[in-house]
Amino acid sequence: MSQNTAYVIVGASLAGAKAAEALRAAEFDGPVILIGNETERPYERPPLSKDYLLGTAERESIYVHSPEWYGDHEVDLRLGTTVTGIDPSAHEIVLADGSRVGYAKLLLTTGASPRRLQVPGADLAGVHYLRRVADTEQLKATFRAASRVAVIGAGWIGLETTAAARAADVEVTILEVADLPLLRVLGPEVAQVFADLHREHGVDSRYGVQVAEITASDGRASGVLLADGTHVGADAVIVGVGISPNAQLAEAAGLEVRNGIVVDSQLRSSNPDIFAAGDVANAFHPLLGTHIRVEHWANALNQPQTAARAMLGQDVAYDRVPYFYTDQYDLGMEYSGYVEPGGYDQVVFRGDAGQREFIAFWLRGGRVLAGMNVNVWDVNDAVQDLVRAGQPADVSRLADPQLPLEEVVKG
Ligand SMILES: Cc1cc2nc3c(=O)[nH]c(=O)nc-3n(C[C@H](O)[C@H](O)[C@H](O)COP(=O)(O)OP(=O)(O)OC[C@H]3O[C@@H](n4cnc5c(N)ncnc54)[C@H](O)[C@@H]3O)c2cc1C
């Protein structure tokens, strides 16, 4: 048994801050140490590509807690501090300055980092990635100064950033290797809605293209050269080609790592005193019967409650239906459920996809795997109930917008 009594959390962002909160809510009265390598206190990232980037939200609105909250709850928040190692046998973590911090239980909420583009010119000035609040400040300045930008990658970050650029009257060219935006996540039926949305907002979208190089002028990005020889001129280039889990610490400590830190439904890793939550965790999901790593806000918000209770020895499991949302121009949507790329055999629309006011359902063998409500609100609980039910659904009732969704849920 370890001599240490501290519960240590590495990664001071949404998941880390929520874990500290959950430990105190569960009346844990021992030391809680929350360590993060950013210099900002924990903040939420969704506004960084939406209202905060658009300039419609104040800086203060992004933070998880007030500065006083940490002291008031006796959470020892150590910012600007990088953890460089874990010594599981000593129950200690190692900091960049060589000092060590002992733990009774350790939670890793180290999140994820943007994948870097592997082409010449990827590190030029004027090439932007978006993960931290400082990145948003740079993009805001870019949108004020630039007249045209190129966005590489038509995923959520690329599309939301595009919408913000258009709102700032900046011309945008999207460069995407797949044949439609969000194709892997949504499939062609619904991806087309997002392709139309951006085209109607004056975006020059080029799908099925390969980026060969980021070109330079006077040491700054001047555009993107495509594999077919086309050159797309731009004052700045924004790259959104996915993220990789920050699982290096766990891997070096000998924990099981496969697409993130592998944890069970209690969020416990292959070491019984080390847990993981948020973007870095590849967790066994009892409802889905498989491990999934979810890169979304709701997961980072809710998983820490389960992790905190499991750390305290309670018998809990994380089985919430995966959920995420986006806002682009006047389109707001919520998505609940989980579909492997190509893992469905039918898409059912309820409402008018052309008017962008609808719910789409992805089905396999008649079962609803996921649903997405676009500009239709207060239906998310019913969508989640359908996903949870795991029963074949009546497709004609599902598609009938006159029939309340709750009635469809009842069957
Ligand atoms: C611009 C943007 C927009 C988004 N919009 C949406 C959205 O609309 N909807 C949605 O559902 N999700 C959205 N997300 C995703 C959501 O923000 C993430 O799922 C969430 O931030 C994950 O939280 P986390 O705490 O697990 O990890 P992170 O937020 O990645 O935080 C991990 C923290 O750990 C720190 N860290 C890592 N390694 C170490 C170390 N060795 N030592 C010390 N500290 C370390 C990192 O620096 C970071 O501060 C968005 C993300 C971004 C970037």
The ligand as an SDF file (V2000), in Angstrom:
LIG
                    3D

 53 58  0  0  0  0  0  0  0  0999 V2000
  -11.1020   24.3730  -31.5070 C   0  0  0  0  0  0  0  0  0  0  0  0
  -11.8660   23.2010  -30.9450 C   0  0  0  0  0  0  0  0  0  0  0  0
  -13.2510   23.1700  -31.0510 C   0  0  0  0  0  0  0  0  0  0  0  0
  -13.9700   22.1040  -30.5170 C   0  0  0  0  0  0  0  0  0  0  0  0
  -15.3370   22.0880  -30.6640 N   0  0  0  0  0  0  0  0  0  0  0  0
  -16.0430   21.0420  -30.1910 C   0  0  0  0  0  0  0  0  0  0  0  0
  -17.4580   20.9990  -30.3460 C   0  0  0  0  0  0  0  0  0  0  0  0
  -18.0560   21.8840  -30.9410 O   0  0  0  0  0  0  0  0  0  0  0  0
  -18.1360   19.9490  -29.8370 N   0  0  0  0  0  0  0  0  0  0  0  0
  -17.5060   18.9520  -29.1830 C   0  0  0  0  0  0  0  0  0  0  0  0
  -18.1690   18.0200  -28.7430 O   0  0  0  0  0  0  0  0  0  0  0  0
  -16.1460   18.9580  -29.0040 N   0  0  0  0  0  0  0  0  0  0  0  0
  -15.4100   19.9740  -29.5060 C   0  0  0  0  0  0  0  0  0  0  0  0
  -14.0340   20.0010  -29.3450 N   0  0  0  0  0  0  0  0  0  0  0  0
  -13.3850   18.8890  -28.6470 C   0  0  0  0  0  0  0  0  0  0  0  0
  -13.2720   19.1440  -27.1350 C   0  0  0  0  0  0  0  0  0  0  0  0
  -12.8220   20.4370  -26.8920 O   0  0  0  0  0  0  0  0  0  0  0  0
  -12.3320   18.1080  -26.5470 C   0  0  0  0  0  0  0  0  0  0  0  0
  -12.9770   16.8710  -26.6370 O   0  0  0  0  0  0  0  0  0  0  0  0
  -11.9480   18.4170  -25.1100 C   0  0  0  0  0  0  0  0  0  0  0  0
  -11.1910   19.5960  -25.0390 O   0  0  0  0  0  0  0  0  0  0  0  0
  -11.1220   17.2810  -24.5040 C   0  0  0  0  0  0  0  0  0  0  0  0
  -10.7640   17.6420  -23.2030 O   0  0  0  0  0  0  0  0  0  0  0  0
   -9.5990   16.8980  -22.4260 P   0  0  0  0  0  0  0  0  0  0  0  0
   -9.5540   17.5920  -21.0910 O   0  0  0  0  0  0  0  0  0  0  0  0
   -9.7950   15.4530  -22.5000 O   0  0  0  0  0  0  0  0  0  0  0  0
   -8.2660   17.1800  -23.2560 O   0  0  0  0  0  0  0  0  0  0  0  0
   -7.5440   18.5530  -23.7090 P   0  0  0  0  0  0  0  0  0  0  0  0
   -8.5640   19.6260  -23.8550 O   0  0  0  0  0  0  0  0  0  0  0  0
   -6.7060   18.2120  -24.8930 O   0  0  0  0  0  0  0  0  0  0  0  0
   -6.6070   18.9000  -22.4920 O   0  0  0  0  0  0  0  0  0  0  0  0
   -5.4840   18.1660  -22.1270 C   0  0  0  0  0  0  0  0  0  0  0  0
   -4.5660   19.0590  -21.3440 C   0  0  0  0  0  0  0  0  0  0  0  0
   -3.4780   18.2960  -20.8520 O   0  0  0  0  0  0  0  0  0  0  0  0
   -2.2720   19.0090  -21.0540 C   0  0  0  0  0  0  0  0  0  0  0  0
   -1.1500   18.0650  -21.0670 N   0  0  0  0  0  0  0  0  0  0  0  0
   -0.8820   17.1070  -21.9890 C   0  0  0  0  0  0  0  0  0  0  0  0
    0.2350   16.4380  -21.6720 N   0  0  0  0  0  0  0  0  0  0  0  0
    0.7020   16.9680  -20.5110 C   0  0  0  0  0  0  0  0  0  0  0  0
    1.8230   16.7070  -19.7020 C   0  0  0  0  0  0  0  0  0  0  0  0
    2.7120   15.7480  -19.9870 N   0  0  0  0  0  0  0  0  0  0  0  0
    2.0100   17.4550  -18.5720 N   0  0  0  0  0  0  0  0  0  0  0  0
    1.1240   18.4370  -18.2500 C   0  0  0  0  0  0  0  0  0  0  0  0
    0.0270   18.7230  -19.0010 N   0  0  0  0  0  0  0  0  0  0  0  0
   -0.1810   18.0010  -20.1070 C   0  0  0  0  0  0  0  0  0  0  0  0
   -2.5490   19.6860  -22.4000 C   0  0  0  0  0  0  0  0  0  0  0  0
   -1.6600   20.7480  -22.6650 O   0  0  0  0  0  0  0  0  0  0  0  0
   -3.9610   20.1680  -22.1840 C   0  0  0  0  0  0  0  0  0  0  0  0
   -4.0040   21.3790  -21.4900 O   0  0  0  0  0  0  0  0  0  0  0  0
  -13.2840   21.0540  -29.8740 C   0  0  0  0  0  0  0  0  0  0  0  0
  -11.8870   21.0860  -29.7770 C   0  0  0  0  0  0  0  0  0  0  0  0
  -11.1790   22.1450  -30.3030 C   0  0  0  0  0  0  0  0  0  0  0  0
   -9.6650   22.1860  -30.2090 C   0  0  0  0  0  0  0  0  0  0  0  0
  1  2  1  0
  2  3  1  0
  2 52  2  0
  3  4  2  0
  4  5  1  0
  4 50  1  0
  5  6  2  0
  6  7  1  0
  6 13  1  0
  7  8  2  0
  7  9  1  0
  9 10  1  0
 10 11  2  0
 10 12  1  0
 12 13  2  0
 13 14  1  0
 14 15  1  0
 14 50  1  0
 15 16  1  0
 16 17  1  0
 16 18  1  0
 18 19  1  0
 18 20  1  0
 20 21  1  0
 20 22  1  0
 22 23  1  0
 23 24  1  0
 24 25  2  0
 24 26  1  0
 24 27  1  0
 27 28  1  0
 28 29  2  0
 28 30  1  0
 28 31  1  0
 31 32  1  0
 32 33  1  0
 33 34  1  0
 33 48  1  0
 34 35  1  0
 35 36  1  0
 35 46  1  0
 36 37  1  0
 36 45  1  0
 37 38  2  0
 38 39  1  0
 39 40  1  0
 39 45  2  0
 40 41  1  0
 40 42  2  0
 42 43  1  0
 43 44  2  0
 44 45  1  0
 46 47  1  0
 46 48  1  0
 48 49  1  0
 50 51  2  0
 51 52  1  0
 52 53  1  0
M  END
$$$$
